[in-house]
Structures are given as C-alpha cells and as structure tokens.
Amino acid sequence: MTIRIISTDGKSEWNAIKRISSRFDTAKESGDIDDFVRSVISNVRARGDAALIDYSLEYDKSFKGRIAVDKKDIKAAYDEADPDFIAAMIHATENIRGYHEHQIQEGYEIRSDNGSIMGQMVRGLSRVGIYVPGGTAAYPSTVLMNAIPAKLAGVDELIMLTPPPAKPEILAAAFVAGVDKVFQVGGAQAIAAMAFGTESIPKVDKIVGPGNIYVTRAKRFLFGTVDIDMIAGPSEILVMADSDADPVYVAADMLSQAEHDGMSSSVLLTCSEELAEKTNEEISSQLETLSRREIAKKSLDDYGLILVCRSEDEMVGIANTFAPEHMELLVEDPLRLVPEIKNAGSIFCGPYSPEPLGDYFSGANHVLPTYGTASWASPLGVYDFIKRTSYTMYTKEGLAAAADDIRAIGKAEGLQAHVAAVDKRFE
C-alpha cells in the first residue's frame, strides 16, 4: 500500500488536513448510539446493580455474575504474572511517579499588615474512578498512567472498572499502582455506575480513562453529574522529519499509531521528497509483519498523509494548526524546535525517543488531548485530581478599609444586599 504524498502549495495540504479532521465530525454523528447510551444511563440510575448484571449477561458472555473483584484475586494476578512483566511495570511506575511528583501543588497563606488573612487549600479528590477497556487488547499502562497521578494528588479512594472477565495484566497493574477496589463492569453502564453509584459500586467525584464511543458518549452526557478527564478521540501522530531521518524509524512510528484503531491518524511532514518515498516503501514492507495489519491499513488508507513541505517554518506552522496528540521531531538538534511547537499533547525528540517510549515507560503521561484540542488542553496530571478551596479572614479594621470600595462595586452592580452586608457591621 501507499499513503498519499502531497506537495504543499498553500491549498492542497489544507484540503488533505481537512479530510483527516472530518473523522472528528463522523465520530460526532451518532444519533442511534446517543439514544442507546441515554437509555443505559437511565436504566443504571433507576435499577443499579440489577441493570449492570443484565447488561453484562447480554454483552459479556464470560460474565460469572460477580461485579466486585476480590482483593485476593488482584494479588493472585500479581503473584502469577510473568516476572519480567512485573519488573517492567515497577520500573515504569518509578518513572511515572518521578515525573509526576513535580506536579504536586501546595496551598498558601497571605497575611497582611492589618491582620487580614487570605489563603488557599489544595486537597485530593475524595474518590476517583478509572475506566480501563478490556476488548481485544489489555492496557495495563492505562492503569498506571491514571492511578499514579491520582495517588500523588492525595485521592482518598481509587476504584477501577473494566469489562468482565478482568484481564490478569490489568489486575496486576492495579495491584502495582495501588488501586483500592476493582469491579468487572464495562461500557456505558460502567460510566453510569460510577456517576450515580449502585449497591456495589460507590459514586465517584471524577471519572478518567479511555473507552469506545459508548464510553465516550456516556462521559460526555454525565459531565456535570461527575467530573471527567477529557473527551478522547482516536489516536494520532505527526512526525516532522528532515532529510537525514531514517525512513525505517519514521515508518515504524507511524504504524505504531495506525495499529490502534481504523480511525487513527498518522501524518509525516518533511521537506525531502526522497524521505517521503522511502517512508512509503517502508510502511508497505513493515505493514505485512503486523498482526493488526488490517486495522493499520484502514487507518493509513483513510487518514494517513505525507506532506512534502517547502520549508521548516511551513512544517512548524502546519504542526501547530494540526495540534497533534503525539508529535515526533526527527530532525537535527530537535530541542531547538521544541519552543516553536505551541500545540501538541506530547513531543518526542530525536531518533531514540519513539512514541511508545511515552506510552509505556518514560514517565510523561500518555493520556493526551486529541481531536486538535492540544491547542488548549493538557496531558493528564496530578493537577487533574485536586480541588482548590480559598479562605478569607479580615479584621474589623481591614473590612473598614475596604468598605468604600465594596460599596462602590456593589452599587454599580445594583446588589443592595451585598452593600448592606458590609454596612450592618458598622452601624
């Protein structure tokens, strides 16, 4: 197979990028799905565990009638796992914790000369729920990336929901990350259960974690009843490469995202026609070795793109407009370009920093903004699991000094009782 190669001319590239972005509109057009998800939410809210059991019996043929996973089974999954896998998980956990520790925030207090006090408290949320998909693949890395920042933030209780039967790799990761409780529930019904609470599953303050369109829709509908991390879309990667980049690496990195999902997007920006052609050849060759090649092929057919640009500045401009989830800089001295990349979820610099390094091991979070939302959204972090509360204590003298200003603003807004709440204290 070959990916479309387009030479930029100020118009052709934007038409191609618009076509890739249209997959976002396609994902939004889901009236039947929306109706089904709303019915699931209503059913779970009304019937609790009974609704969860009915859905599991219908959609999860391996369901054995047990929603909660016993702690001894979580420990057993850890004890029985491949030692190399456990060692890798522990090493990754150390890196993730080390990176995210720098995000921990502390409160502050300000005391003025007149004795007034202003302050802010920072607390972890009381209870957070993680959703971990359980389809054709296991995602233990998702457990680590969501649970570790939550624990560092000081979340009191961390629960996890995953479709039955809970995969042993996911249970082992839950043990490593310190998840408090695990429940075997999947789909939109899992999101509803965490949002409202059931007989078995406690209501949470926030839901994090990826999922299919049913899960994503449920998170969107329930935002406000409960907080969520983000509305995540299909994965995407944009590679910026110069003429010295190795096409073997470029092709491998584009395929690493294409194998996720048929709606994933892989884009290469380069000023080298030779690299564009060689990368295309490499993609065709490497594709044949993949077990998920049909998924990757569909992704590249529909949403793969190679742009041969006229300058490095043009590449940077296109990248910032695209605002990719993952960005790779396979160029000479990549760190010089990092300040120029204003819109990207995570940037990977140089030939030995492939995107899967971030997915699994380096420590930076792999829960990243998609759909072009990297122009305003950030990766998941400790800051997503905290709440801030301000507090104020003025002395009588301090309030007296501020009274005229408060009166002026209150009168301008027409809020007489606001003004009176100050004046009554000095009558």
C-alpha positions in Angstrom: 0.0 0.0 0.0 1.0 3.6 -0.3 0.0 6.7 1.6 -1.0 9.9 -0.2 2.0 12.1 -0.8 1.1 15.8 -1.4 3.5 18.7 -2.1 2.4 21.8 -0.3 1.2 24.7 -2.3 -0.8 26.7 0.3 -4.1 24.9 -0.6 -3.7 21.2 -1.3 -2.3 20.4 2.1 -5.2 22.1 4.0 -7.7 20.2 1.9 -6.0 17.0 2.9 -5.8 18.0 6.6 -9.5 19.0 6.5 -10.3 15.5 5.2 -8.4 14.0 8.2 -10.1 16.3 10.6 -13.5 15.2 9.2 -13.2 12.0 11.1 -14.0 14.1 14.2 -17.3 15.1 12.6 -18.0 11.5 11.7 -17.5 10.5 15.3 -20.0 13.1 16.4 -22.7 11.9 14.1 -24.1 9.0 16.2 -27.8 9.6 16.9 -28.6 5.9 17.4 -25.7 5.5 19.7 -26.7 8.5 21.7 -30.2 7.2 22.2 -28.9 3.8 23.4 -26.4 5.4 25.8 -29.0 7.6 27.3 -31.2 4.6 27.8 -28.3 2.8 29.5 -27.7 5.7 31.8 -31.4 5.9 32.8 -31.6 2.2 33.4 -28.5 2.1 35.6 -29.6 5.1 37.6 -33.0 3.5 38.3 -32.0 -0.1 38.8 -28.4 -0.1 40.0 -26.7 -3.5 40.2 -29.6 -5.2 38.5 -29.1 -3.2 35.4 -25.4 -3.8 35.4 -25.9 -7.6 35.7 -28.4 -7.6 32.9 -26.1 -5.7 30.5 -23.1 -8.0 31.4 -25.2 -11.1 30.8 -26.2 -9.7 27.4 -22.9 -8.3 26.2 -20.2 -10.0 28.2 -20.7 -13.7 27.6 -18.0 -14.7 30.1 -19.7 -12.8 32.9 -20.0 -15.1 36.0 -22.4 -12.9 38.0 -19.8 -11.2 40.2 -19.3 -7.5 40.0 -16.6 -6.9 42.6 -13.2 -8.5 42.2 -11.9 -9.9 45.4 -8.6 -8.4 46.7 -7.1 -11.9 46.9 -7.7 -12.3 43.2 -6.0 -9.0 42.5 -3.0 -10.1 44.5 -3.0 -13.5 42.8 -2.9 -11.9 39.4 0.2 -10.0 40.5 1.8 -13.1 42.0 1.2 -15.3 39.0 2.2 -12.7 36.3 5.4 -13.0 34.3 8.2 -11.7 36.4 9.6 -9.7 33.5 6.3 -8.0 33.1 6.1 -7.2 36.8 9.6 -5.8 36.8 8.8 -3.7 33.7 5.7 -2.4 35.5 7.6 -1.5 38.6 10.3 0.3 36.6 7.6 2.2 34.6 5.9 3.1 37.9 9.1 4.6 39.3 9.5 6.7 36.2 5.8 7.9 36.1 5.9 8.7 39.8 9.2 10.6 39.5 7.9 12.7 36.6 4.5 13.5 38.2 5.9 14.3 41.7 7.0 17.7 40.2 3.3 18.5 39.6 2.3 18.3 43.2 0.8 21.6 44.4 0.7 23.1 47.8 -1.6 25.6 49.4 -0.5 29.1 50.5 -1.5 31.8 53.0 -1.0 35.5 52.8 -1.1 37.7 55.9 -1.4 41.5 55.5 -0.1 44.2 57.9 -3.7 44.9 59.2 -4.1 41.2 60.3 -6.2 40.0 57.4 -5.6 36.5 56.1 -6.1 35.1 52.6 -5.3 31.5 51.8 -5.8 28.5 49.5 -6.0 24.8 50.4 -5.2 22.1 47.9 -6.8 18.7 48.5 -7.0 15.5 46.6 -10.5 14.4 45.4 -12.3 12.1 47.8 -13.0 9.3 45.2 -11.9 8.8 41.6 -13.0 6.1 39.2 -10.7 4.7 36.4 -12.2 3.0 33.4 -9.9 0.6 31.6 -11.0 -1.0 28.3 -10.9 -4.8 28.0 -11.6 -5.5 24.4 -9.1 -7.2 22.0 -6.1 -5.9 24.0 -5.1 -5.4 27.6 -4.0 -1.9 28.7 -2.1 -2.2 32.0 -0.2 1.0 31.1 -3.5 2.8 31.2 -3.9 1.8 34.8 -0.5 3.2 35.8 -1.0 6.5 33.9 -4.3 7.2 35.5 -3.7 5.8 39.0 -0.3 7.1 39.9 -1.0 10.8 39.5 -4.3 10.3 41.4 -2.4 8.8 44.3 0.2 11.5 44.3 -2.6 14.1 44.4 -3.9 12.6 47.6 -7.1 11.0 46.3 -8.7 9.1 49.3 -10.1 6.2 47.3 -9.3 4.9 43.8 -11.6 2.4 42.1 -11.3 0.8 38.7 -13.9 -0.6 36.4 -13.1 -2.9 33.5 -15.2 -5.3 31.4 -15.5 -8.9 32.6 -13.5 -11.0 32.9 -10.9 -8.6 34.3 -7.7 -9.3 32.4 -4.9 -10.6 34.7 -2.5 -8.0 33.3 -4.9 -5.2 34.3 -5.4 -6.7 37.8 -1.6 -6.9 38.2 -1.2 -3.3 37.2 -4.0 -2.3 39.7 -2.0 -4.0 42.4 1.2 -2.2 41.5 -0.5 1.2 41.2 -2.3 0.9 44.5 -5.9 0.8 43.2 -8.2 0.3 46.1 -11.2 -1.6 44.5 -11.8 -3.3 41.2 -15.2 -4.0 39.6 -16.0 -6.0 36.5 -18.3 -3.8 34.5 -17.8 -2.4 31.0 -19.3 0.0 28.6 -21.5 3.0 29.1 -23.1 1.2 32.1 -19.8 1.3 33.9 -19.6 5.1 33.5 -23.2 5.5 34.7 -22.5 3.3 37.7 -19.6 5.5 38.8 -21.5 8.7 38.2 -24.6 7.7 40.3 -23.3 4.9 42.4 -25.0 1.4 42.8 -25.4 -1.1 45.6 -21.9 -2.4 44.8 -20.1 0.5 43.2 -19.6 3.8 45.1 -20.3 7.1 43.4 -17.1 8.9 42.4 -16.2 12.6 42.1 -14.3 12.1 38.8 -14.1 9.5 36.0 -10.9 9.1 34.0 -9.7 6.6 31.4 -10.3 5.8 27.7 -13.0 3.8 26.0 -15.0 3.1 22.9 -17.7 5.5 21.5 -20.3 4.2 24.0 -18.0 5.0 26.9 -17.0 8.4 25.5 -20.7 9.3 24.9 -21.6 8.4 28.4 -18.8 10.5 29.8 -20.0 13.5 27.7 -23.6 13.1 28.9 -22.7 12.7 32.5 -20.2 15.5 32.8 -21.7 17.8 35.4 -23.1 15.0 37.4 -19.5 13.9 37.7 -16.2 15.4 36.5 -14.3 13.7 33.7 -10.8 13.9 32.3 -11.5 14.7 28.7 -13.5 13.5 25.6 -10.8 11.4 23.9 -10.8 10.6 20.3 -8.8 8.2 18.0 -5.0 8.3 18.4 -2.9 10.5 16.2 0.8 11.1 15.5 2.5 13.8 13.5 6.2 13.3 12.6 8.4 16.1 11.5 11.5 14.7 9.8 14.4 16.2 7.9 16.4 14.6 5.0 18.7 12.8 7.5 15.9 10.9 9.2 15.8 7.2 8.9 12.7 6.1 6.9 12.7 2.8 8.8 12.1 4.7 12.1 9.6 7.1 10.6 7.5 4.2 9.1 7.6 2.2 12.3 6.5 5.2 14.4 3.6 6.0 12.0 2.5 2.3 12.2 2.7 2.3 15.9 -0.3 4.7 16.0 -2.1 3.3 12.9 -2.5 -0.2 14.6 -4.5 1.4 17.4 -7.7 2.0 15.5 -9.0 2.3 12.0 -9.7 6.0 12.7 -6.2 6.8 14.0 -4.2 9.3 12.0 -0.5 9.2 11.0 1.0 12.2 9.3 4.6 12.9 8.1 5.9 16.4 7.4 9.2 16.6 5.6 11.0 18.8 3.0 12.6 15.8 1.5 10.8 14.0 -1.4 13.3 11.2 -1.1 12.4 10.6 2.5 8.7 10.7 1.7 9.1 8.0 -1.0 11.3 5.8 1.1 9.0 6.1 4.1 6.1 5.0 1.9 8.1 1.9 0.8 9.0 1.1 4.4 5.4 1.3 5.5 4.3 -1.2 2.9 7.1 -3.5 3.9 6.6 -3.3 7.7 2.8 -3.5 7.4 3.0 -7.1 6.3 4.6 -8.2 9.5 1.9 -6.8 11.8 -0.7 -8.9 13.5 -3.1 -5.9 13.4 -2.2 -5.0 9.8 -5.8 -4.8 8.6 -6.6 -2.1 11.3 -3.3 -0.3 10.5 -4.0 -0.5 6.7 -7.5 1.0 7.1 -6.1 3.8 9.3 -3.4 4.7 6.8 -5.7 4.4 3.8 -8.3 6.7 5.3 -6.3 9.0 7.5 -2.6 8.6 6.6 -0.8 11.5 4.9 2.7 12.6 3.8 3.2 16.3 3.1 6.4 17.4 1.3 6.8 21.0 2.6 8.7 24.0 1.3 10.4 25.0 4.5 10.9 24.1 8.1 8.8 27.1 9.1 6.0 25.8 7.0 6.2 22.4 8.8 6.0 24.1 12.2 3.0 26.2 11.1 1.1 23.1 9.9 2.0 21.2 13.0 0.7 24.0 15.3 -2.5 24.1 13.3 -3.0 20.3 13.4 -2.3 20.3 17.2 -1.5 16.6 17.3 -1.8 14.3 20.3 1.7 12.9 19.7 4.5 14.8 17.8 7.9 13.5 16.9 10.8 15.7 15.9 13.2 13.5 13.8 15.4 16.5 12.9 18.9 17.7 13.7 19.0 19.2 17.1 15.3 18.7 17.9 15.4 20.5 21.2 15.8 23.8 19.3 12.4 23.3 17.8 10.5 22.4 21.0 9.8 26.1 21.9 8.3 26.5 18.4 5.8 23.7 18.9 3.0 25.5 20.6 0.2 22.9 20.2 0.9 19.3 20.9 0.0 16.8 23.6 3.5 15.3 23.9 6.7 15.9 21.9 9.2 13.2 21.3 12.7 14.4 20.4 15.3 12.6 18.3 15.7 9.1 16.7 15.7 7.3 20.0 12.6 8.7 21.6 9.8 6.8 19.8 6.2 7.5 20.8 5.8 4.0 22.5 8.5 5.1 25.0 6.0 7.6 26.3 3.1 5.1 26.1 4.8 2.7 28.5 7.9 3.8 30.2 9.5 7.3 30.2 7.2 8.8 32.8 5.3 11.5 31.0 1.6 10.8 30.9 0.2 9.1 27.9 -3.4 10.4 28.5 -3.2 13.2 26.0 -5.6 15.7 24.3 -6.9 14.5 20.8 -9.2 16.0 18.2 -6.9 19.0 17.9 -7.7 20.0 21.5 -4.0 20.2 22.2 -4.3 23.8 21.2 -5.9 24.4 24.6 -5.9 21.2 26.6 -3.1 19.4 28.6 -1.9 15.9 29.3 -3.4 14.2 32.4 -1.6 15.0 35.5 -1.7 15.4 39.3 -3.4 18.7 38.8 -6.5 16.9 37.4 -7.1 15.1 40.7 -7.1 18.0 43.1 -9.5 20.7 44.1 -8.6 24.1 45.5 -10.5 26.0 48.2 -9.9 29.6 49.1 -10.4 31.0 52.6 -10.5 34.6 53.9 -10.4 36.2 57.3 -10.5 40.0 57.6 -10.2 42.0 60.8 -12.7 44.8 61.5 -10.1 47.3 60.6 -9.4 45.5 57.4 -13.1 45.4 56.4 -13.5 49.1 57.3 -10.6 50.0 55.0 -12.2 48.0 52.1 -15.8 49.1 52.8 -15.9 52.1 50.4 -14.6 50.0 47.5 -17.1 47.2 48.2 -20.0 49.8 48.3 -18.9 51.3 45.0 -18.8 48.0 43.2 -22.0 46.7 44.9 -23.9 49.8 43.9 -22.7 49.6 40.3 -24.0 46.0 40.1 -27.3 47.0 41.7 -26.9 44.5 44.6 -28.2 46.4 47.6 -28.0 43.4 50.0 -24.3 43.0 49.2 -23.6 46.5 50.3 -25.8 46.1 53.4 -23.9 43.0 54.5 -20.9 45.3 54.9 -22.7 48.3 56.3 -24.6 46.4 59.0 -21.2 45.6 60.6 -20.5 49.3 61.2 -23.9 50.6 62.4 
